[in-house]
């Protein structure tokens, strides 16, 4: 049986939903092992909660070099610690830009490079040539959506378009059917007190317009607000300064929540808002799993003008704005429009929810047919 080494650098395998879905799909036909560099630099091995064998690698360079710097040197050590073991595998499935050393040094037609984000490191100069060298050797290079492929072609990064394909970051049926209760659930339900609420996720960065998102809901509605994950600290400070006790009364911060506990919090919400500023290509052509999670659970959504989200929502599942979220007045107007016709958008989400659920067939096994 073909053996596949899934290479990834991540905060934790239980939180990396794309690696989970891809690994499980591959395991239906191939022998799969995950070789991982964890953020805590721990060394361990065993089975993931979803039954895939893994081994995490500890690096010396991560202990002696500055944090978040000199990543290529650290990844080079990651590669050399695995080099001999990689000979036991037929294919390397390398994840994200940070693992580029593995495709760079791999034999021709022995790897797939799964780029979860736009590879910004390779957008200009000699680095573009490195990308194109990897491209010539690859079985396939995978992207998160077609808009990112078009952007890389338009910017002369991609030379061989036939070598590229995409896999959308849809939630899978395990996620949709999950009844896992988050640890904060009882506290949240008590705080909610049967009021209506808006679900928000991923507001830790300023590029996601956390201030505008929360402020527009407070000013336009009486709804309460549930936030999963962190809120950008400066934005939260400004919100507390502007709205005082309203923030404490209206906003519940759930903190970090396991992926499979999200449906319990999301599916009863009125709507969600997903924004990314568009000045950087990775944000402009975002592939927001929280967008697909929302639609697939029957919850309408407001999105910015980002092509990759606008092309999906198209007025069927919610409101597409003319800006990326920078105009708070437009955001408030969009909330009013959505609330006025929310049953129409909700029924569309429910009717078409199956269109945004992961299927193993999204992994095209023809990519590996010669292996």
C-alpha positions as CSV (number, residue, x, y, z in Angstrom):
1,X,0.0,0.0,0.0
2,X,1.2,3.5,-0.8
3,X,2.6,5.3,2.2
4,X,2.1,9.0,2.7
5,X,3.9,11.3,5.1
6,X,1.8,14.3,6.1
7,X,4.2,17.1,7.1
8,X,2.9,20.0,9.1
9,X,3.8,22.7,11.5
10,X,0.9,23.6,13.8
11,X,-0.3,24.7,17.3
12,X,-2.0,21.3,17.7
13,X,-3.3,18.5,15.6
14,X,-6.7,18.5,17.4
15,X,-7.2,22.2,16.2
16,X,-5.9,21.8,12.6
17,X,-9.1,20.9,10.9
18,X,-7.7,20.9,7.3
19,X,-5.0,18.4,8.2
20,X,-7.6,16.2,10.0
21,X,-9.9,16.1,7.0
22,X,-7.2,15.5,4.4
23,X,-5.5,12.8,6.5
24,X,-8.7,10.9,7.1
25,X,-9.6,11.1,3.3
26,X,-6.2,9.9,2.4
27,X,-6.3,7.0,4.9
28,X,-9.3,5.5,3.1
29,X,-6.9,4.4,0.4
30,X,-3.4,4.9,1.7
31,X,-1.2,4.3,4.7
32,X,-0.9,7.7,6.4
33,X,1.4,9.0,9.1
34,X,1.5,12.7,10.3
35,X,5.0,14.1,11.1
36,X,4.5,17.3,13.0
37,X,6.3,20.2,14.5
38,X,4.2,21.5,17.3
39,X,4.4,25.1,18.6
40,X,5.4,23.8,22.1
41,X,8.3,21.9,20.5
42,X,7.3,18.7,22.3
43,X,8.3,15.2,21.3
44,X,5.7,12.5,21.3
45,X,4.0,9.8,19.2
46,X,0.7,7.9,19.1
47,X,-2.7,8.3,17.5
48,X,-4.7,11.4,17.0
49,X,-8.2,11.6,18.4
50,X,-9.4,10.8,14.9
51,X,-7.2,7.6,14.6
52,X,-4.2,8.7,12.5
53,X,-0.7,7.8,13.6
54,X,1.5,10.8,14.4
55,X,4.9,11.7,15.6
56,X,6.0,15.1,16.8
57,X,9.6,16.2,16.4
58,X,11.6,18.3,18.9
59,X,14.1,20.8,17.4
60,X,17.3,22.1,19.1
61,X,17.2,25.3,17.0
62,X,13.9,26.3,18.5
63,X,15.5,26.3,21.9
64,X,18.6,28.3,20.9
65,X,17.3,30.7,18.2
66,X,14.9,33.7,18.9
67,X,11.2,32.9,18.9
68,X,9.3,33.5,15.6
69,X,12.6,34.3,13.8
70,X,15.0,32.4,11.4
71,X,12.2,30.0,10.5
72,X,14.0,28.6,7.4
73,X,16.9,27.4,9.7
74,X,14.4,25.7,12.0
75,X,12.6,24.1,9.2
76,X,15.9,22.9,7.7
77,X,16.5,21.0,11.0
78,X,13.0,19.6,10.9
79,X,13.8,18.3,7.4
80,X,17.1,16.7,8.3
81,X,15.7,15.1,11.4
82,X,13.1,13.3,9.1
83,X,15.2,12.8,6.0
84,X,16.1,9.1,6.5
85,X,12.5,8.3,7.6
86,X,11.0,9.9,4.6
87,X,12.7,7.3,2.4
88,X,10.1,4.8,3.8
89,X,7.2,6.8,2.3
90,X,6.1,7.0,-1.3
91,X,4.7,10.5,-1.1
92,X,5.2,13.6,1.0
93,X,2.0,15.7,1.6
94,X,3.6,19.0,2.9
95,X,1.3,21.6,4.5
96,X,1.6,25.3,4.3
97,X,4.3,27.6,3.1
98,X,6.5,27.0,6.1
99,X,7.3,23.5,5.0
100,X,8.7,24.5,1.6
101,X,12.1,22.9,2.5
102,X,10.5,19.5,2.1
103,X,9.2,20.1,-1.5
104,X,12.4,22.0,-2.4
105,X,14.6,19.0,-1.5
106,X,12.3,16.2,-2.5
107,X,12.6,14.1,-5.6
108,X,10.5,15.0,-8.6
109,X,7.0,13.6,-8.5
110,X,7.2,12.5,-4.9
111,X,5.2,15.3,-3.2
112,X,2.1,17.4,-3.0
113,X,2.3,20.8,-1.5
114,X,-0.9,21.9,0.2
115,X,-0.9,25.7,0.7
116,X,-3.4,26.7,3.2
117,X,-2.5,30.4,2.6
118,X,-1.1,32.5,-0.3
119,X,2.7,31.9,-0.3
120,X,3.6,35.5,0.2
121,X,7.3,34.7,0.8
122,X,7.5,33.7,-2.9
123,X,5.7,36.6,-4.5
124,X,8.7,38.5,-5.8
125,X,12.3,38.3,-7.0
126,X,14.5,35.2,-6.8
127,X,12.0,33.6,-4.4
128,X,9.5,33.4,-7.3
129,X,12.1,31.2,-9.1
130,X,12.3,28.9,-6.1
131,X,8.5,28.5,-6.2
132,X,8.6,27.7,-9.9
133,X,11.4,25.1,-9.3
134,X,9.2,23.4,-6.7
135,X,6.3,23.7,-9.1
136,X,8.1,21.8,-11.9
137,X,8.9,18.9,-9.5
138,X,5.5,18.6,-7.8
139,X,2.8,16.1,-8.4
140,X,0.3,18.9,-7.5
141,X,0.3,22.1,-5.6
142,X,-3.0,22.6,-3.7
143,X,-4.6,25.9,-2.8
144,X,-7.7,26.8,-0.7
145,X,-9.7,28.4,-3.5
146,X,-9.6,29.2,-7.2
147,X,-9.3,33.0,-6.6
148,X,-5.9,32.4,-5.0
149,X,-4.7,30.4,-8.0
150,X,-5.9,33.2,-10.3
151,X,-4.1,35.8,-8.2
152,X,-0.8,33.8,-8.4
153,X,-1.2,33.4,-12.2
154,X,-1.9,37.1,-12.7
155,X,1.2,37.9,-10.7
156,X,3.4,35.5,-12.7
157,X,4.1,33.3,-9.7
158,X,2.5,30.2,-11.2
159,X,4.0,29.1,-14.5
160,X,2.4,25.7,-14.9
161,X,-1.3,26.1,-14.2
162,X,-2.0,22.4,-14.8
163,X,0.1,21.6,-11.7
164,X,-2.4,23.4,-9.5
165,X,-5.7,22.6,-8.0
166,X,-7.8,23.7,-4.9
167,X,-9.7,22.2,-2.0
168,X,-12.2,24.4,-0.2
169,X,-12.0,24.5,3.6
170,X,-15.5,23.1,4.1
171,X,-16.5,21.6,7.5
172,X,-17.2,17.9,7.4
173,X,-20.1,15.8,8.6
174,X,-18.4,15.0,11.9
175,X,-18.4,18.8,12.6
176,X,-22.0,19.3,11.4
177,X,-23.3,16.4,13.6
178,X,-21.3,17.2,16.7
179,X,-23.1,17.6,20.0
180,X,-20.0,18.2,22.0
181,X,-20.7,20.7,24.7
182,X,-18.1,23.4,25.3
183,X,-16.9,23.9,28.9
184,X,-18.5,27.4,29.0
185,X,-21.9,26.3,27.7
186,X,-23.8,26.3,30.9
187,X,-22.4,29.7,31.9
188,X,-23.2,31.1,28.4
189,X,-26.8,29.8,28.5
190,X,-27.3,31.3,32.0
191,X,-25.9,34.7,30.8
192,X,-27.9,34.6,27.6
193,X,-31.2,34.2,29.5
194,X,-33.2,33.3,26.4
195,X,-32.1,36.4,24.5
196,X,-31.2,36.4,20.8
197,X,-27.5,36.5,19.9
198,X,-25.0,37.0,17.1
199,X,-22.1,34.5,16.7
200,X,-18.6,35.9,16.0
201,X,-15.3,34.1,15.7
202,X,-11.7,35.0,14.9
203,X,-11.5,38.6,16.0
204,X,-8.0,38.4,17.4
205,X,-6.5,40.4,14.6
206,X,-7.1,44.1,13.6
207,X,-7.4,43.0,10.0
208,X,-10.7,41.4,10.8
209,X,-12.3,44.7,12.0
210,X,-13.2,43.6,15.5
211,X,-14.1,47.1,16.6
212,X,-16.5,47.8,13.7
213,X,-18.0,44.3,14.0
214,X,-18.9,44.5,17.6
215,X,-19.8,48.2,17.7
216,X,-22.2,47.9,14.7
217,X,-24.2,45.2,16.5
218,X,-24.3,47.2,19.7
219,X,-25.5,50.3,18.0
220,X,-27.9,48.7,15.4
221,X,-29.6,46.0,17.5
222,X,-30.5,44.8,21.0
223,X,-28.9,41.4,20.3
224,X,-26.3,39.9,22.6
225,X,-22.9,38.9,21.1
226,X,-21.0,35.6,21.5
227,X,-17.3,35.7,20.6
228,X,-15.3,32.5,20.2
229,X,-11.5,33.1,20.4
230,X,-9.8,36.2,21.5
231,X,-10.8,39.8,20.7
232,X,-8.0,42.1,19.6
233,X,-6.9,43.7,22.9
234,X,-6.7,47.3,21.7
235,X,-10.1,47.0,20.0
236,X,-11.6,45.6,23.1
237,X,-10.1,48.4,25.2
238,X,-11.6,51.0,22.8
239,X,-15.0,49.2,22.9
240,X,-15.0,49.2,26.7
241,X,-14.1,52.9,26.7
242,X,-16.8,53.8,24.2
243,X,-19.7,51.6,25.5
244,X,-18.8,51.0,29.1
245,X,-21.2,48.5,30.8
246,X,-22.9,47.7,27.6
247,X,-19.9,45.5,26.7
248,X,-20.2,43.5,29.9
249,X,-24.0,43.2,29.4
250,X,-24.0,42.4,25.7
251,X,-20.7,40.5,25.0
252,X,-19.8,37.0,26.1
253,X,-16.2,35.9,25.3
254,X,-16.1,32.1,25.1
255,X,-12.3,32.0,24.6
256,X,-10.7,29.1,22.7
257,X,-13.2,26.4,21.9
258,X,-12.5,22.9,20.4
259,X,-13.6,22.7,16.8
260,X,-16.2,20.0,17.5
261,X,-17.8,22.2,20.3
262,X,-18.5,25.1,17.9
263,X,-21.8,23.8,16.4
264,X,-23.4,23.9,19.9
265,X,-22.7,27.6,20.0
266,X,-23.2,28.5,16.4
267,X,-26.4,26.8,15.3
268,X,-28.8,28.7,17.5
269,X,-27.4,32.2,16.6
270,X,-29.3,34.7,14.5
271,X,-26.4,35.4,12.1
272,X,-22.7,35.9,11.9
273,X,-20.3,38.5,10.4
274,X,-17.1,37.5,8.6
275,X,-14.7,40.4,7.6
276,X,-11.1,40.6,6.3
277,X,-9.4,43.8,5.2
278,X,-8.3,43.6,1.6
279,X,-4.9,45.4,1.5
280,X,-3.1,42.0,1.7
281,X,-3.8,39.3,-0.9
282,X,-4.0,36.6,1.7
283,X,-6.9,38.5,3.4
284,X,-8.5,39.6,0.2
285,X,-8.7,36.1,-1.1
286,X,-9.5,34.6,2.3
287,X,-10.8,31.0,2.7
288,X,-12.7,31.4,6.0
289,X,-13.8,28.1,7.5
290,X,-16.1,30.1,9.8
291,X,-18.0,31.3,6.7
292,X,-18.7,27.7,5.6
293,X,-19.4,26.5,9.1
294,X,-22.0,29.3,9.4
295,X,-23.8,28.5,6.1
296,X,-23.7,24.7,6.6
297,X,-25.4,25.1,10.0
298,X,-28.2,27.2,8.5
299,X,-27.0,30.6,9.8
300,X,-27.0,33.7,7.6
301,X,-23.9,35.8,7.3
302,X,-22.6,39.3,6.4
303,X,-19.4,39.5,4.5
304,X,-17.1,42.1,3.0
305,X,-16.4,42.6,-0.7
306,X,-13.6,40.0,-0.7
307,X,-14.1,38.0,-3.9
308,X,-13.7,34.6,-2.3
309,X,-16.5,35.3,0.1
310,X,-18.7,37.5,-2.1
311,X,-18.7,34.8,-4.8
312,X,-20.2,32.3,-2.3
313,X,-22.7,34.5,-0.5
314,X,-24.0,36.3,-3.6
315,X,-27.1,37.7,-1.8
316,X,-28.4,34.1,-1.2
317,X,-27.0,33.4,2.3
318,X,-26.7,37.0,3.6
319,X,-25.4,40.4,2.7
320,X,-22.3,41.2,0.6
321,X,-21.0,44.7,1.3
322,X,-19.5,47.2,-1.1
323,X,-16.5,47.7,1.3
324,X,-14.4,45.1,3.2
325,X,-15.9,46.2,6.6
326,X,-14.0,49.5,7.0
327,X,-17.2,51.5,6.8
328,X,-19.1,51.0,10.0
329,X,-22.2,52.8,8.7
330,X,-22.4,50.4,5.8
331,X,-22.0,47.5,8.3
332,X,-24.9,48.9,10.4
333,X,-27.0,49.2,7.3
334,X,-26.1,45.6,6.3
335,X,-27.2,44.4,9.7
336,X,-30.6,46.2,9.3
337,X,-31.0,44.6,5.8
338,X,-30.2,41.1,7.0
339,X,-32.5,41.4,10.0
340,X,-35.3,42.6,7.9
341,X,-35.3,39.5,5.6
342,X,-33.5,37.0,7.8
343,X,-35.9,34.1,7.2
344,X,-35.2,34.3,3.5
345,X,-31.5,34.0,4.0
346,X,-31.9,31.4,6.7
347,X,-34.0,29.2,4.4
348,X,-31.5,29.4,1.6
349,X,-28.7,28.4,4.0
350,X,-30.7,25.4,5.1
351,X,-31.7,24.5,1.6
352,X,-28.1,24.6,0.2
353,X,-26.2,23.6,3.4
354,X,-25.0,20.3,1.8
355,X,-23.1,22.3,-0.9
356,X,-20.7,23.5,1.8
357,X,-19.9,20.2,3.6
358,X,-16.6,18.4,3.0
359,X,-16.6,15.2,1.0
360,X,-13.6,12.9,0.7
361,X,-14.0,13.1,-3.1
362,X,-12.5,16.6,-2.9
363,X,-9.2,14.8,-2.6
364,X,-8.6,13.9,-6.2
365,X,-6.9,10.5,-6.0
366,X,-5.7,10.9,-9.6
367,X,-3.1,13.3,-8.2
368,X,-1.5,10.1,-6.7
369,X,-2.5,7.6,-9.4
370,X,1.1,7.0,-10.4
371,X,2.1,6.1,-6.8
